[in-house]
Amino acid sequence: MVTTSISTASAATNAEPTIKVVDLFSGAGGFSAGFRAYQPAGSGSSPFESVAAVEFDEAAAATYAANFGSAHVANIDISKWDTLPYEGEKIDVIMGGPPCQGFSALNRDNPAKKPPKANDPRNLLWREYMRVVTRIKPKIFVLENVDRFLKSQEFEDLKASTDPGGDLDDYTLRWKILNAADYGVPQARRRAIVIATRNDLGTALEHPLPTHARNAGGAQATLDEESDEIRLLQPWVVVGDAVFSHTRKTTSRINLPERTDKPLGVVLPGPYKTTELHIGRSPTPLSLARYRAIGPGGNRHDLRNKSALVLGEQTYLSTESWDKHNSGSGDVMGRMHADRPSVTIRTEFYKPEKGRYLHPVADRPITHYEAALIQGFPADFKWFGSKVQIARQIGNAVPVGLGRVLAQAIHERLRG
């Protein structure tokens, strides 16, 4: 077990009491970064304080510890985490996203048309999340997962636990699938967000209303049911303006600087600021030829019936498999659309064969830096781990902008 020491530093400097938060399955801290990014008007600081975090992956735990010094970071299996120091009305909010591979439609053993695998052990990790909730009894808890979670038996069990006599019968649930792009994030990322409010607080917290919409342009509006006012929506934030206008089209290196530290006692590569993650790859001549052949907004279909000179030989750029598949995802070997939010950033965003991860105009995949910006991480965020480990942290994170809008809703509910 490796942990950091508990800090007495507060996230807020104003007179308002801090809202104490525990982050489970914290990863690099996208959720916590969103809560820290929220600053009520005129406050100059966040009302939220990260008190504790639990993360099994040592590189992700180190990243979290490097960025959230007020938190007691436990780099252990959550089933071994002792909740006793945090019980007894000490924690206001618990948040987290249990690993979702067992629910994901990308799971090769779990095709999109089949229900989630009931016996996948990863699905049961949400029960450890609930174990912590039942012992700490926060005022509010937020559970984030892939949209398919809402169709799982586990979610049915969660709802049943709030019935009279259940383990969570003192909570009221609200659940909805939110698209991060509807809240100003330059990424179309759909996630199931379950919000639970302890019944002694009164009315249950509802999900925040969207602030943005596709092609809004001030023409679309939404009704704020609490204030009974009409709110105009802003257009979706496009990735070209939000990200690629701030990054170089070229990359100067393929490796991270040689640097190590041990924030949790384990020596790891890092820390690296987000701005240091603008690293490229060494594509094969065939891959480079494919990138060059794919036009703006194009994908693998652009490679059909095309050949190029590769290492002195005329080479067909597509593959037999790609040529046979006219259905399915059109994102493979796809270029991002500069005038739209990006596709969902996953853990292997640096591989164009995994999705629409080519730069909008440059003949290369997006970099770790660009992926981190799409997820909303600040330029001075500190990262630990190898290139693959950091990519996994970026892809698994809750977008910072989505975390911020949830933080605002929670703050307004608790202090309203």
N, C-alpha and C positions, 0 to 999 in steps of 0.2 A: 504494500500500500504506500503510495506517495501522495502527500498533500502539501499545500502551502500553508503558511501561518495565517491566522485570522487577523485582518487589519481593522482598525477602528475608523479608517478614513471613510468619510461620507460622500455619496455621490452628489448631494445637494448642499449648497452653501447658504441657502436662504433659511428663514425661520420655520418654514413648513417641515413637519416631520417627514423623514424619508420613508419610502415604501420599500420594504425589504423583499428581495426576490431570490428564489432558488431556481437554478437552471439545470434541468435533468437532460441527459443525453445531449450535452451542451454543444458538442463539436467545437469549432473554432470560436463560436460565440455570436453568430448572426442575430439570434433573438436578443441577446443581451446588448449587442451593439445598437440594435433598433431602440431598445428601451433607453439606452444612454443618449441616443440622438434626439429623443423627444425632450424638448425644453418648453415649458409653459410660457406664454407671452410675458415678457418682462422679467423672467426669473434668471436667465443666463446660465442655468444648470438644469440637470435632470433631477426629478424627485425620486428616481429609483436608485436603489443601492443593491448591487449584486453581492449577496451574502455567501452563497455557496454554489458550487457547480459539481456535477458528476459526469465524467467522461472516461470511457474505457480505453480509447485510442490514445497512446502516450504523446504523439505529435500534436493531435488536436487539443489535448489537455494542456500541453505546454503553451500552445498558442493562446488559449483562453487565459491561462495564468499570467502571460506576458502583457495582456491587454486590460485585465480586470483585477487590479491589485487589491481591491477590497474583498474579493471572494476567497473563500476557503475551497480550493480545488482538489477534489478527490479523484485520482487516476486509478479507479478500481471498477470491478464489476458492480453494477448498481445493486445487485442482490446482497452484497456485503456492506453496503453503505449504512452507517448508523444514523438514524434520524433523531435520536434522543436530544442532541444539543439544540435542535431547532423546533422542538415541540413546545406547546404551551403558548399559543398566540404570539410567537416570535417572528413568523413569516407571513407576509401579506399575500404574496403571489408565487405560484409555482408555474413554470412553463417548460416546454420541451417537446421534442419530436422523436419518439422511439423509432429505432431503425425500421424502415418501411419496405425492405426488399421483399419480404414475404407477401406484401399486399400489391407490390408494383406490377403493372402490366408488362414491364420489361423483363420480369423474371422468366427465364427460358422455360421453366417448369410450370409457368402460370400464364398461358396465353390470354390475350385481352378478353376473349369471349367466355372464359371460364371464371368462376368465382375464386377469390383468394384461397390458397391452400390452407385448410384448417389445421393441419399438423405441422406447419412450418414453425420451428422453435423461435424464430425471430419475431413472429406475431405475438408471442407471449411476453415480450419485453414490456409491452404497454401495461401488463399486470404489475410489474415492478414499479412503474410510474404511479399506478393507483395505490400500491402499498404505501409509498411515500406520502401520497395525498391523504390517505386515511389516518396516518399517524401525525402529520404536521397540521392538518386542518387549515389550509390557507383560506383567505377570504375569497380568492378567485384562483382558478387554475385554467391554463390554456394548453390544449394538446393539438399539435400540428402533425399532419400526416398526408400521404398521397390521397387523392380523391376516392380511390377504391376502398379506403378504410371504412367509409360510411356504408359500404355494402357487405361488410364482413360480419362474421359471427361475433368477433371480439367487440365490435361496436354495439351489437345487440345486447351483449352481456353488460357493457358499460351503461347503456340506457336502463337495463333492468336493475342495476345496482342502485339507482336513484329512486326506485319504488319503495314504498313504506316497508321498513324492516331490512332494507338493503344496506350495504356498507357505505354507500354515499347518499343515503336518503335525506341528508340535510343539505343537498345541493340541487340546483336546477340547471339543466343543460340547455345550451343553444348550439346548433351546429349548422355549418354552411360551407359550401365550396367557394373560396375566394380566389380571384385572379389578381396576382400582384400588379399587373398592368393597370388595373382599375384604381390603384392607389399611388400612381405616379412612379412606379418602378419600370425601368426600360426593359422589361422581360415579361413575356406571357407565361406565367408559372401558376398553374392551378393547384391549390392545396386545400385539403379539408381542415377546417379550424373549428375545434370544439371548445366552447367557453362554458365554464361552470361557475356559478355564483352561489356562495353559501346563503342559505335561506334567511338567516338572521339579518342579512343586509337589505332585505326587502326585494324590490323589483329586480329581476335577473338582467344582467348586462347583455345587450344585443350586439351583434356584429356592427362594426363601423360602416357607415354608408360610403359607397364609392365616391371618389373625388375626380376620377377621370373616366373616359369612355372612348371607344373606337370612333374616330371621325366626329368627335363631339363638336368642337368649334363653337361652343357656346349655345348650340342648338338643342342639345340634350339637357335634361334637368331631372332631378330626383327630389322626392318629397322627404323632408326631415320630419318624421312622425312625432318626435318629441317637441320640436318647436313649431310644427305645422307650417314650416317655411319651404319654399321652393329653392333648391340650390342648383346653380348652373355647374355643369361638369366641364372640366378641361379635357382637351384631346390627349390621348395616350402619349407618353413620352417616348420618342423614337431613339433607337440605339445609336444612330449616326451622330445626332447632336449631343446626346448624353455621354457617349463613351468615345467613339472613334474620332471625333473632332479634337479630342484631347490626347490622343496617343499617336506615336510615330507609325508610319506604314511599314518601316523596316525594323528589324531587331538586330542588335549588335552582338548578342551572345546567345549560346544555347544552354549554358549551365549557370546555376546560381553561384554567387561568390562563396569561396571557402571560408566558412565561419561557423563556429559552434558555441553553444552555451547550454546550461542545464537548469532551467527555471524550476523544475520539479525534481532535480537530483539525477536525471538521466540525460546524458550528453546527446544533443541532437543538432543537426544543421540549423543555423539561424542565430539570431533573429534576422528576418528580412522585412523591410518595409514593403507595402503594396507596390510602390513605385519601382522596386527592384525586381519585380516579377515579370517584367516585359522581356521574356526569354522565348526564343524560337526553337525550332526543331531542325534536324538535318534530313529533309525529305529525300527519298530516293529519286533518281532522274525520272522514273515513270510517274511517281506521285506529283512531282513538280510539273510535268507535262500535263497531267490531268487538271491540276489547279488552273493552269493557263488556259485550258480549253473550256472552262466553266465560266459563263458570262454572268453579269449582274443578276442576282436572284435565282441563278440556275442551280442545277443539281446533277446527279449521276446520269440523268437522261440526256444531258448535253454531250455526253461522251460517246453516244451511239454513232456508229458509222464514221468515227473519226480516228485518224492515225496521226502519229507524230514521230519525228526522228529522235530516238532514245538510244544513247550510247552508240550512235552510228547505224542503228537499224530502225527500219520503219516498223512501228509497234502500234497495235490496236489499243485504244485507250480504255474502252469499256471492258466488261467481263461477261462471260457466258451467263453467269448468275444474274447480273444486273439486267442484261438484255432480255431475260426470260420473265422478269418481274415488272409488270405494268401497273400492278396495284401495290398497296402498302405505302409505307412512308416515302414521301418525296423529298425528305430532308437529307438523306444520305448523300455525302459529298456536296452539300448545299452551301451556297453563299448566304450570309445574313443579309436581310433587307435593311439598308440604312434608314429607310423611311418608316420602319415599323419597330415595335419592341422586339427584342431577340426571342428566339425559342428558349425553352427551359434549359438552364445551364446545369449539366449533369457532371458526374465525376470524371468523365473522360472527354471533356470538351476540346481537348487538344488533338483529338483524332477525328478528322472530317468524315471518316467512314462510319462514325457513330451518330452523325446528325448534321444539322445545318450550322457548322462551326467554322466555315471559311470566312475570312475577313471580307467585308463588302466589296472591296476593290483590289486589295493586295493579294498576291498569289501565295497565301500562307494561312494556316489555321489561326484562330484568335489565340492570344497569349494568356498566361495566368493573370497578368495585370489587367487585361481587358475583361476577363471573366469575373475577376474580383470587383471591378467597377460596375459591371452589369448587376452584380449581386448587391452593390451599394456599400461595399467596405471603404472606409476612408483611406486616403493616401498614406497616412502614417500608422496604419494598423500593422502590428508585428506578427510575423508568421514563423513557425518552426516546422521542420521536416524536410524530406526530399521533395523533388518536383512532383512525384506521384502522390505523396502524402498531402502536400499542400493543395493539389488539384482536387483530391477527395474532400478536403475540408471546405474548399470553395463550393463545390458542387452540392454538398450535403447541407449547406447552410440555409437557414431561413433568410430571405432577402431582408436587408436592413430596413428598407422603406416599409415593408409590410409589418415588421416588428415595431417600427415607430408608430404607425397608425393604431396598432393594437394597444400600445403603451398609452397613447393619448386617450383612447376610449376607457381604459382601466383607470387612469388617473382621474378623469372627469367623473367616473362612477364612484370611486372611493372618496374623492374630495368634494363631490358635487353638492 
